[in-house]
Amino acid sequence: MENKKDIQLRKIEGTVVSDKMDKTVVVSVTTVKTHPIYKKQYKVSKKYKAHDEKNEYKTGYEVVISATKPISKDKTWIVSGLKEMK
């Protein structure tokens, strides 16, 4: 039995809604959920603070963020890059 755990980094896509802080962006992630009884689908959005080392991502950019070790009280995500266009 191995002691090492295979940790798969969690990656999510979202839109930058604020870039006013130094080396930090706020990313809004929207998901679609279904009500368990009524089966109606609705959108839920959540905001994450992500680390942006070079201050290169501006408001409106579609980005991918990855989970990382805690950087500060609220920041546990890092910007991986721009979202790829299909």
C-alpha positions as CSV (number, residue, x, y, z in Angstrom):
1,M,0.0,0.0,0.0
2,E,1.4,3.4,-1.0
3,N,1.5,6.4,1.3
4,K,1.3,8.8,-1.6
5,K,-2.2,10.0,-2.6
6,D,-3.0,10.8,-6.2
7,I,-4.4,14.3,-5.9
8,Q,-6.2,15.6,-8.9
9,L,-6.2,19.3,-9.1
10,R,-9.7,20.8,-9.3
11,K,-10.1,23.2,-12.3
12,I,-13.1,25.4,-13.0
13,E,-13.9,28.0,-15.6
14,G,-15.3,31.4,-14.9
15,T,-15.3,35.1,-15.7
16,V,-13.1,37.8,-14.0
17,V,-15.5,40.3,-12.4
18,S,-12.9,42.4,-10.5
19,D,-9.2,43.0,-10.8
20,K,-8.8,46.0,-8.4
21,M,-6.7,44.1,-5.9
22,D,-2.9,43.7,-6.3
23,K,-2.1,40.1,-7.6
24,T,-5.7,39.0,-7.0
25,V,-8.7,38.6,-9.3
26,V,-12.3,37.8,-8.4
27,V,-13.7,35.1,-10.6
28,S,-17.5,34.4,-10.9
29,V,-18.3,30.7,-11.7
30,T,-21.9,29.9,-12.8
31,T,-23.3,26.4,-12.6
32,V,-26.7,25.0,-13.5
33,K,-28.5,23.1,-10.8
34,T,-31.8,21.1,-10.9
35,H,-34.4,21.4,-8.1
36,P,-34.8,17.9,-6.5
37,I,-38.6,18.0,-6.4
38,Y,-39.8,20.3,-9.1
39,K,-37.0,19.4,-11.6
40,K,-36.6,23.1,-12.7
41,Q,-33.1,24.1,-13.7
42,Y,-31.7,27.3,-12.3
43,K,-28.3,29.1,-12.4
44,V,-26.2,29.5,-9.3
45,S,-23.1,31.7,-9.3
46,K,-20.2,31.8,-6.8
47,K,-17.3,34.1,-6.5
48,Y,-13.7,32.9,-5.9
49,K,-10.6,35.0,-5.2
50,A,-7.7,33.7,-7.3
51,H,-4.0,34.6,-7.4
52,D,-2.8,36.4,-10.4
53,E,1.0,36.9,-10.0
54,K,1.6,39.3,-13.0
55,N,-1.7,41.2,-12.8
56,E,-2.3,40.2,-16.5
57,Y,-6.0,39.2,-16.3
58,K,-8.6,42.0,-16.6
59,T,-12.3,42.3,-16.0
60,G,-14.3,40.3,-18.5
61,Y,-11.7,37.7,-19.3
62,E,-12.8,34.0,-19.4
63,V,-10.2,32.1,-17.3
64,V,-9.5,28.7,-15.8
65,I,-8.6,28.6,-12.1
66,S,-7.0,25.7,-10.2
67,A,-7.1,24.7,-6.6
68,T,-3.8,25.2,-4.7
69,K,-2.6,25.4,-1.1
70,P,-3.9,28.4,0.8
71,I,-2.2,31.6,-0.2
72,S,-4.1,33.9,2.2
73,K,-7.3,33.8,4.3
74,D,-9.6,33.9,1.2
75,K,-7.3,32.8,-1.6
76,T,-7.0,29.1,-2.3
77,W,-7.2,29.3,-6.1
78,I,-4.6,30.3,-8.8
79,V,-5.3,31.5,-12.3
80,S,-4.1,28.8,-14.8
81,G,-4.7,30.7,-18.0
82,L,-7.3,31.8,-20.4
83,K,-10.3,29.6,-21.3
84,E,-9.7,27.8,-24.6
85,M,-12.1,28.6,-27.4
86,K,-13.7,25.6,-29.1
